[in-house]
Amino acid sequence: MSETCNHNCGSCSESCTDRTQEQTDFSAKLNELSNVKKVYGIISGKGGVGKSIVTAMLASHMNKKGYKTAVLDADITGPSIPKLFGIDGSAMQNDMGLLPSQSKNGTKVMSINLLLPSNTDPVLWRGPIIANVVKQFWTDVIWGDIDYMFIDMPPGTGDVPLTIFQSLPVDGLIVVTSPQDLVSMIARKAVKMAEMMNIPIIAMVENMSYYKCPDCGNIHKIFGESKIDEVAKEHSINTVAKLPMESKMAELSDKGDIESFSTEDLNEIIKAMEK
């Protein structure tokens, strides 16, 4: 028993002989018509760092390698995955459950925007309801056979990330950040949350890390010097990727054609996931 034990075993992850009650099992059962082999969450400490774009690019790259991929858009109040993949219209359903939409290259997607009358309608729900909807995307959606599922999480360490960590079989996390000191500080919160929940961190991605001038080839650090190597070393994270600011990526994202964008900057993360 820890010296700081408060005798509330339901909120403790320690294994000791003095436990007075069993830990609650929050795990959610995958839809019986689905088979998902690997689940990776993409998280960030705050919004605006390009988490959804990284999610879409990882799914697209794995799809191009011949894997069956899917994206579960868990950012209920700020969904952008359908737009990135150019998916319009509403998701379909049958007597067995919801059917995910598919990108032109075959990546399966489920997002709240596929269930709303308009993709600009806001979601005015409180945290517990949002968290339950995310669980339903796991239990009620007929995903079929999936090799790699990527979960685009909302920023922060609130209800939805906690629900996903406790309810879904997450194999690993990719943390997305950007060079600013403020963002790096908040990214550490996401990293520490993952450590507290015993979810392995596969890699860190620093988006908008630099800009390479197409005319002279010089590298410009628009948002300051990189902090990602320091954070990764501090938390024993071996795989790091630094993504430049690229107008082509932004253009294809706005057009809903993220699958046409290719980069070698994510290759080490792809290798880490394949292992």
N, C-alpha and C positions, 0 to 999 in steps of 0.2 A: 504494500500500500504506500502511495506517495505521501510525503509529509504535508502536502498541500491538499490532500483528499478532502472533498466536501460531502462524501458519501452519496453523491448523486451519480450512480453508475450509468444512468441513461445518457449522460452528457460526457462520458469519459471513454477514451479509446484504449486505456491501459488494460492489460490482462493480469489480474492478480487473484489470489485465493479468497479475497474478502469481498468480491462482487456480490451485491445484494439483489441485482436484477439483471436480466438479459438485455442486451442492446436491441433496440427496435430495428427490424429489417424493413428498409424503405425501398428495396429493389422492385422494379417494375418488370413485368413479363412481356417479352417481345411478342408481337403479333404472330400467331401460330402459322401463318402462311409466309413468314419472313425468315430469312437466315442471314444474319449479319456477322461477318467473321471478325472484323476489326473496327473499333470506334475511336476516333481521334477528335478531341475538342480543341477549338481555336479560341483562345481567350486574350483579353487585354485588360489593363487596369482602368483605362478610360476610352471614350469614344473618339473617333476621328483619326485613328492611326492606320486604317486600312485593313482591319481584321477580316471583313467580309471579302475583300478582294483577294487576300491571301488564301482564305478558305476556298474560294472559287478556283483559284489557280492551282491549288494542291489537288482538288478533285479533278480538274481538267487534265493535269499532268498524269495522274494515275490512270485516268480513263484512256489517254493516248498510249499508255504502256500495256493496254489490254485488260485492265482490271475493271470489274463492275463497280461503279462508284455511285455514291449518293450524298446529298447534303440535307441535313436536318437544320432548318433555319430556326434557331431558338431565340433570335432577337425579335421578340414578338412586337415590341413597340417601335422598332426601327428596322423592319425587314427590307433587305436589298438584294437577296440572293436571286429571286426570279428575274429582276431587272438585269443583273449581271449576265445571266444566261439567256436573256431574250425570251423568257417564258411569259406569255400572256394568257388571259382567260382564267377559268376556275378549275380547281381540282375536281376530279370525278369520284364517285363512290358507288359501291354495290352493297349487297346484303352482308358481305364479310368485312367491310371496312372502307377506309379512304384509299384512293389510288394516287400515288405521287405523280406529278407531272414530269416530263422528260425534256432535257435540252436536245438540241439538234444532233449532238454526238452521243446521246444516250445516258447522260448523268441524270439520276432521279432526284427530284427536289420536292420537299414539302415545306411550305411557308404559310404563315397566316395570311399573307397577301393573296394567296391562291384561294382563300375562303371568304374574302371580303367582297362586297358589291363593287367597290372601286379600290384600286391600289393606293389611292391617296386618303382613304378613310382612316382616321386615327383609331387606335385601340385604347379605350378608356377603362382599363381593368386594374384592379389591385393585384399586388404581388402574388398571393396564393393562387388566384385564378390563372394568372399567366403561367405559373409554375406547373399547374395541373394540365394546361393545354400542351405544354412541352412534353410532359409524360405521355399524353394521348398521341402525340406524333410518333412515339415509340411503340405504344401498345395497340393503337387503332389503325395505323397505316400499313397497308400491304406492300412492303418493300420488295418482296421476292428475294432472290439470291444477290447478296451484296458482299463484295470483297472488302471494300473500304468505305466506311461512312464517316463524313466530316460534319461536326456540329459547330455551326456558327453561333457562338454564345454572345449574349449582351455584355457590354462592358461592366466592370466592377465585380464585386464579390457578394451580390445579394441573393435573393430567393432562387432565381433560375440556375445560376452556377451551382449553388448548394444542392438543389434538387437533382440536377444532372449528375453531380458527383456521387450522390447517395443512391440514386435510383437506376442509373444506366451503367452498363459495364464498360466504362471508359478505359481504353488501353493506354492512352497517353495524351499529353497536351502539347500544343505549340503556342508559345506566348508571343504576341505581336506588340511591338513598341515603336517609338520613334526617338530621335537623338536628344530631345530636350531634357534637361534635368528634372523638370516637373513630371514628365511622362515616365522617365526612368524610375523615379521615386514611387509613383503609383503602380508601375509594372511590378515592382518588388512585392507589393501587396498581393497581386494575383499569384505570383510565384510562391509566396509563403502560404497562401490559402491552399494551393495544390499540395504543398508539402504536408500541411496539417491534415489534409484528406487522404494522404498516401497515394496520390495519383502521380505517376512518373512524368516528368517534363522531357519530351523528346528533343525539343529544339526551341530556340528563340529567333525571332525574325525582327530585324530593325528595318521598318519601312521608311521611305523618304530619307534614306541614310545620306545620300549625296546627289549631286546633279553633275552629269558629264556634258560639257559643252560640245555640241555636234560640230562646231566650226574649228575650235582650237584643241579640243580634247582634254582641256584642263578640268580637274575635279573641284567642285565647289561644295562646301559644307553649309548648305542654306540654313539648317537648323542647329548648327554647332557641331562640336566634335562628338563622335560616337561614344556611347556609354555601355553598349551591349556586351562587349567583351568583359568589362568589369563586373557587370551583374551576373553574367553566365559563370565566370570563374568563382564568384562568391557563393553560388548555389550549385556548383559542380555540374553545370550543363555543358555537354561536350560539343553540341552541334549549333552553329550560329550562321545565320544568313543575313546579308545586308542588301536590301533592294534599293536601287536608285530611283529617283524621280524620273518617270518616263511619260512623255506626252502621248505616245502611242498606246500605252496601257490605259490611260485615262480616256482616250478617244474610244477604244474598243469597249471599255466598261460602260460608257454612256450609250453606246450603240447596242448593248446587250450581246456583245460578241467576244466575251472574255476568253472563250475557247480558242479563238484564233491567235491569242497572244502566247508567245513562248519565251522562256528565259531559262538560262542554266543556273541562275542564282539559287534555285530551290533544290538543285540536284542532291546535295548532301542530306537534306531533310527527307527527300524521297528515298534515298538509300537507307536512312535510319529507320523509316517506317517499314520498308521491305524486310528489314532484319527481324 
